[in-house]
Amino acid sequence: MQNNRSVPVSTILPHLAYRDVPAAIDWLTKVFAFTEHYRYGDSDGAQMHLGDAWIMLSKVRPGRNSPAQLGAWSQSLTVFVEDVDAHYARSKSLGANIVEELHETIYGERQYGVDDPEGHHWLFSLHARDVNPEDWGARIAGR
């Protein structure tokens, strides 16, 4: 995979709230090609992955709502994939809510944006070229 100084790949395990965890597992598997690793409780949660990107799903409960319940999204998840063009084509053909068409950014990423049925915002991305952050107007901290 191409390296890009503007967008480092890192490790984080986000937890996402869904009203119907089994339906979310099915949708994330079918549309985004995630793989279920395990489920726990009485349909309370699950762990899934797409390549090296891991996520936790949990059932909504008081104080833990999905973006669809809140009427807004509060975060965006970026997942790096080997073939973003094929991933985009798959998601689009299966009726996903594409909110940002596939394009190349000024900071060197080929990506698209999509909202899942619960309103979680996803960016699927591939490093297209290495770009120094200063070349597109970012300021490196401490300089």
ROVEXDREN-767440 format. One record per residue (C-alpha): residue number from 0; residue in one letter; x, y, z. Coordinates in Angstrom, 2 decimals. Each point is the difference from the previous one (the first is absolute). Example, Ala and Ser with C-alpha at 12.3 -4.5 7.8 and 13.67 -1.06 7.14 Angstrom:
<atoms>
ATOM     k   r      east     north        up
ATOM     0   a     12.30     -4.50      7.80
ATOM     1   s      1.37      3.44     -0.66
</atoms>
This chain:
<atoms>
ATOM     k   r      east     north        up
ATOM     0   m      0.00      0.00      0.00
ATOM     1   q      1.16      3.53     -0.81
ATOM     2   n      1.08      2.13      2.96
ATOM     3   n     -1.35      3.52      0.41
ATOM     4   r      1.45      2.40      2.58
ATOM     5   s     -3.26      1.98     -0.01
ATOM     6   v     -2.19     -2.96      1.06
ATOM     7   p      1.67     -2.54      2.29
ATOM     8   v     -1.54     -3.42      0.56
ATOM     9   s     -0.44     -0.62      3.72
ATOM    10   t     -1.70     -2.40      2.37
ATOM    11   i     -3.22      0.88      1.78
ATOM    12   l     -3.06     -2.04      0.99
ATOM    13   p     -3.17      2.08     -0.39
ATOM    14   h     -3.24     -1.04      1.68
ATOM    15   l     -3.15      0.69     -2.02
ATOM    16   a     -3.58     -0.10      1.30
ATOM    17   y     -2.75     -1.71     -2.03
ATOM    18   r     -3.68     -0.53      0.79
ATOM    19   d      0.11     -3.48     -1.60
ATOM    20   v      3.46     -1.54      0.30
ATOM    21   p     -0.76     -3.18     -2.04
ATOM    22   a     -1.40      2.14     -2.85
ATOM    23   a      3.08      2.25      0.19
ATOM    24   i      2.29     -3.05     -0.19
ATOM    25   d     -1.86     -1.24     -3.08
ATOM    26   w      0.13      3.41     -1.70
ATOM    27   l      3.67      0.67      0.81
ATOM    28   t      0.89     -3.47     -1.28
ATOM    29   k     -2.04      0.25     -3.20
ATOM    30   v      0.73      3.61     -0.98
ATOM    31   f      3.42      0.81      1.47
ATOM    32   a      1.44     -3.57      0.05
ATOM    33   f      0.72     -0.01      3.75
ATOM    34   t      0.49     -3.40      1.63
ATOM    35   e     -1.64     -0.87      3.30
ATOM    36   h      2.52     -1.16      2.64
ATOM    37   y     -2.39     -0.63      2.92
ATOM    38   r     -3.32      0.97      1.59
ATOM    39   y     -0.72      0.38      3.67
ATOM    40   g     -3.05      0.22      2.24
ATOM    41   d     -3.55     -0.28     -1.25
ATOM    42   s      0.68      1.86     -3.28
ATOM    43   d      1.66      2.73      2.06
ATOM    44   g      3.22      0.31     -1.93
ATOM    45   a      2.59     -1.32     -2.38
ATOM    46   q      3.52      0.46     -1.24
ATOM    47   m      0.67      0.22     -3.74
ATOM    48   h      2.89      0.79     -2.31
ATOM    49   l      0.84      0.97     -3.55
ATOM    50   g      3.62     -0.92     -0.52
ATOM    51   d      1.87      1.63      2.89
ATOM    52   a     -2.87      2.38      0.86
ATOM    53   w     -1.91     -1.23      3.05
ATOM    54   i     -3.27      1.34      1.43
ATOM    55   m     -2.26     -0.80      2.92
ATOM    56   l     -3.78      0.14     -0.35
ATOM    57   s     -2.23      0.50      3.02
ATOM    58   k     -3.71      0.28      0.48
ATOM    59   v     -1.38      3.46      0.68
ATOM    60   r     -1.06      0.66      3.57
ATOM    61   p     -0.72      3.08      2.10
ATOM    62   g      2.82      2.48     -0.57
ATOM    63   r      1.37     -1.95     -3.01
ATOM    64   n     -1.82      0.82     -3.22
ATOM    65   s      0.70     -0.42     -3.67
ATOM    66   p      0.47      3.07     -2.21
ATOM    67   a     -3.39     -0.74     -1.62
ATOM    68   q     -1.69      0.27      3.41
ATOM    69   l      1.82      3.26      0.73
ATOM    70   g     -0.64      1.48     -3.43
ATOM    71   a      3.70      0.76     -0.54
ATOM    72   w      3.33     -1.76     -0.23
ATOM    73   s      2.81      0.76      2.40
ATOM    74   q      2.91     -1.89     -1.53
ATOM    75   s      1.26     -1.44     -3.24
ATOM    76   l      1.84     -3.30     -0.28
ATOM    77   t      2.71     -0.41     -2.65
ATOM    78   v      0.75     -3.53     -1.12
ATOM    79   f      2.93     -0.66     -2.33
ATOM    80   v     -0.72     -2.62     -2.66
ATOM    81   e      2.18     -1.56     -2.69
ATOM    82   d     -2.37      0.75     -2.89
ATOM    83   v     -2.14      3.05      0.76
ATOM    84   d     -1.46      0.06     -3.53
ATOM    85   a     -1.39     -3.54      0.37
ATOM    86   h     -1.20      0.76      3.54
ATOM    87   y     -1.82      3.10     -1.25
ATOM    88   a     -1.59     -1.93     -2.87
ATOM    89   r     -1.18     -2.72      2.39
ATOM    90   s     -1.49      2.46      2.52
ATOM    91   k     -1.71      2.03     -2.71
ATOM    92   s     -1.42     -3.06     -1.79
ATOM    93   l     -1.51     -1.21      3.30
ATOM    94   g     -1.80      3.30      0.58
ATOM    95   a      2.24      1.56      2.65
ATOM    96   n     -0.58      3.69      0.71
ATOM    97   i      3.04      1.49     -1.76
ATOM    98   v      0.47      3.53      1.36
ATOM    99   e      3.38      0.74     -1.59
ATOM   100   e      0.81     -1.40     -3.42
ATOM   101   l      3.30     -1.77     -0.64
ATOM   102   h      2.75      2.59     -0.56
ATOM   103   e      3.61      0.86      0.77
ATOM   104   t      0.60      2.53      2.78
ATOM   105   i      2.61      2.77      0.08
ATOM   106   y      1.77     -1.97      2.73
ATOM   107   g      0.49     -3.08     -2.18
ATOM   108   e     -2.88     -2.34      0.86
ATOM   109   r     -2.36     -1.70     -2.44
ATOM   110   q     -3.19     -0.32      2.02
ATOM   111   y     -3.77      0.12      0.21
ATOM   112   g     -2.46      0.72      2.79
ATOM   113   v     -3.05     -2.03      0.95
ATOM   114   d     -2.53     -0.03      2.84
ATOM   115   d     -1.23     -3.33      1.34
ATOM   116   p     -3.69     -0.56      0.88
ATOM   117   e      0.55      1.26      3.57
ATOM   118   g      1.70      3.19     -1.23
ATOM   119   h      3.61     -0.90      0.81
ATOM   120   h      2.23      1.82     -2.50
ATOM   121   w      2.73     -2.06     -1.69
ATOM   122   l      2.86      0.96     -2.29
ATOM   123   f      1.60     -2.83     -1.95
ATOM   124   s      3.42      1.01     -1.19
ATOM   125   l      3.18     -1.02     -1.77
ATOM   126   h      3.29      1.89      0.09
ATOM   127   a      0.31      1.23     -3.59
ATOM   128   r      3.20      1.99      0.40
ATOM   129   d      2.34      1.24      2.70
ATOM   130   v     -0.65      3.67      0.75
ATOM   131   n      1.90      2.14      2.48
ATOM   132   p     -2.65      1.67      2.20
ATOM   133   e      1.67      3.38     -0.50
ATOM   134   d     -0.46     -0.35     -3.78
ATOM   135   w     -3.78      0.31      0.36
ATOM   136   g     -0.04      2.66      2.69
ATOM   137   a      0.20     -1.87      3.30
ATOM   138   r      2.29      1.25      2.76
ATOM   139   i      2.13     -2.60      1.72
ATOM   140   a     -0.27      0.43      3.79
ATOM   141   g      3.04      1.64      1.55
ATOM   142   r      1.15      1.69     -3.22
</atoms>
